[in-house]
Amino acid sequence: MDAATVRGLIEDIQRRNQRPTALRPEQTLREVGFRSLDFSELLLRLEDETGKTLDLDAAPLRAIQTVGDLERFLLEWLTKA
């Protein structure tokens, strides 16, 4: 899975919730209306597609503030062995 796929999943969630899909890495998740329920849906979709399970107690999870933070976190998680 690559950055474009992760971005596409985020945009899909935004689109279905009638929120902005033209996202920039520096935008905060709050600015674009990306809520914790959206985050949970995104993680479940990624877990289903990859078979990987995310440790929700991961400290880096709490540091996610922006669209770019979210994308980087997910790509790092997905590329770990």
PEDA-V89688 format. One record per residue. N is the residue number from 1. RES is the residue in one small letter. PSI is psi in whole degrees, -180 to 180 (none if undefined). Layout:
# PEDA-V89688
N:RES:PSI  N:RES:PSI
This chain:
# PEDA-V89688
1:m:139  2:d:179  3:a:-39  4:a:-37  5:t:-44  6:v:-46  7:r:-41  8:g:-39  9:l:-42  10:i:-46  11:e:-35  12:d:-44  13:i:-43  14:q:-46  15:r:-46  16:r:-25  17:n:13  18:q:48  19:r:167  20:p:139  21:t:-11  22:a:83  23:l:144  24:r:145  25:p:-31  26:e:-9  27:q:139  28:t:154  29:l:-34  30:r:-44  31:e:-41  32:v:0  33:g:19  34:f:112  35:r:173  36:s:-34  37:l:-38  38:d:-41  39:f:-44  40:s:-43  41:e:-43  42:l:-46  43:l:-42  44:l:-41  45:r:-43  46:l:-41  47:e:-42  48:d:-42  49:e:-31  50:t:-20  51:g:3  52:k:151  53:t:133  54:l:135  55:d:105  56:l:-6  57:d:3  58:a:126  59:a:-40  60:p:-23  61:l:-39  62:r:-16  63:a:-5  64:i:120  65:q:-32  66:t:169  67:v:-43  68:g:-41  69:d:-45  70:l:-47  71:e:-46  72:r:-45  73:f:-49  74:l:-40  75:l:-40  76:e:-45  77:w:-43  78:l:-27  79:t:-6  80:k:144  81:a:none
